[in-house]
Amino acid sequence: MALLVLNVKEKPEKRVLCEICSTEMTERHCRLVCLNCGFKWDCSDR
């Protein structure tokens, strides 16, 4: 009999959606970027 152990203590990722097109934004350093439409949020905008 095999036993499968999963690590479930990982933090859930914070998902941010683009204001313009509602696509999930990607975090790059201090900036959030929408790969669909190019909209950007800088860390000072948060």
Backbone as numpy.savetxt, mean C-alpha at the origin, in Angstrom:
# Nx Ny Nz CAx CAy CAz Cx Cy Cz
1.62 -38.00 9.31 0.78 -36.83 9.31 1.67 -35.58 9.31
1.38 -34.63 8.42 2.16 -33.40 8.31 1.44 -32.27 9.03
2.22 -31.38 9.60 1.66 -30.23 10.32 2.15 -28.97 9.62
1.23 -28.12 9.24 1.56 -26.87 8.57 1.42 -25.74 9.58
2.51 -24.97 9.77 2.50 -23.87 10.72 2.62 -22.57 9.93
1.68 -21.66 10.15 1.69 -20.37 9.47 1.97 -19.27 10.46
2.72 -18.28 10.04 2.97 -17.11 10.87 1.86 -16.11 10.61
0.94 -15.95 11.55 -0.20 -15.05 11.37 -0.04 -13.76 12.15
1.15 -13.51 12.69 1.37 -12.30 13.47 1.89 -11.15 12.64
1.89 -11.29 11.33 2.35 -10.21 10.46 1.38 -9.04 10.53
1.91 -7.81 10.42 1.07 -6.62 10.43 0.27 -6.55 9.14
-1.01 -6.20 9.23 -1.76 -5.99 7.99 -1.24 -4.74 7.29
-1.15 -4.81 5.99 -0.64 -3.66 5.24 -1.70 -2.58 5.14
-1.25 -1.34 5.25 -2.15 -0.21 5.11 -2.31 0.08 3.62
-3.54 0.02 3.15 -3.81 0.26 1.74 -4.39 1.64 1.56
-3.84 2.39 0.62 -4.32 3.74 0.33 -4.77 3.75 -1.12
-5.97 4.27 -1.36 -6.51 4.34 -2.72 -6.33 5.75 -3.27
-6.08 5.83 -4.55 -5.90 7.09 -5.26 -7.21 7.89 -5.26
-7.10 9.19 -5.01 -8.27 10.08 -5.03 -8.85 10.22 -6.43
-8.01 10.08 -7.44 -8.43 10.33 -8.81 -9.09 9.10 -9.44
-8.41 7.93 -9.36 -8.91 6.76 -10.09 -9.23 5.55 -9.20
-9.07 5.69 -7.89 -9.40 4.63 -6.90 -8.53 3.37 -7.03
-7.38 3.48 -7.65 -6.44 2.37 -7.73 -5.56 2.40 -6.48
-5.13 1.23 -6.01 -4.25 1.18 -4.84 -2.93 1.87 -5.14
-2.50 2.72 -4.22 -1.27 3.48 -4.41 -0.07 2.70 -3.85
1.11 2.96 -4.42 2.34 2.31 -4.03 3.20 3.28 -3.24
3.78 2.81 -2.12 4.63 3.68 -1.31 6.06 3.62 -1.81
6.64 4.78 -2.04 8.03 4.90 -2.47 8.69 5.96 -1.60
9.52 5.51 -0.70 10.19 6.37 0.27 9.15 7.17 1.05
9.11 8.46 0.89 8.19 9.31 1.65 6.98 9.70 0.79
6.75 9.00 -0.28 5.75 9.41 -1.26 4.82 8.24 -1.59
3.56 8.53 -1.85 2.63 7.55 -2.38 2.40 7.89 -3.85
2.48 6.88 -4.70 2.36 7.09 -6.14 1.30 6.14 -6.70
0.42 6.67 -7.55 -0.55 5.84 -8.25 0.09 5.40 -9.56
0.25 4.10 -9.74 0.87 3.59 -10.95 -0.09 3.62 -12.14
-1.38 3.84 -11.86 -2.37 3.90 -12.94 -2.44 5.28 -13.59
-2.60 6.34 -12.77 -2.79 7.67 -13.35 -1.64 8.64 -13.06
-0.71 8.25 -12.17 0.44 9.10 -11.89 0.26 10.09 -10.76
-0.89 10.09 -10.10 -1.13 10.99 -8.98 -0.13 10.70 -7.87
0.38 11.75 -7.19 1.38 11.58 -6.14 0.97 12.32 -4.89
1.23 11.72 -3.73 1.12 12.36 -2.44 2.50 12.38 -1.84
2.96 13.54 -1.42 4.23 13.66 -0.74 3.97 13.48 0.76
5.01 13.21 1.53 4.81 12.99 2.98 4.28 14.25 3.67
4.52 15.41 3.12 3.99 16.65 3.71 2.49 16.81 3.45
1.94 16.07 2.49 0.52 16.14 2.14 -0.35 15.27 3.05
0.26 14.34 3.78 -0.51 13.39 4.60 -1.05 14.03 5.83
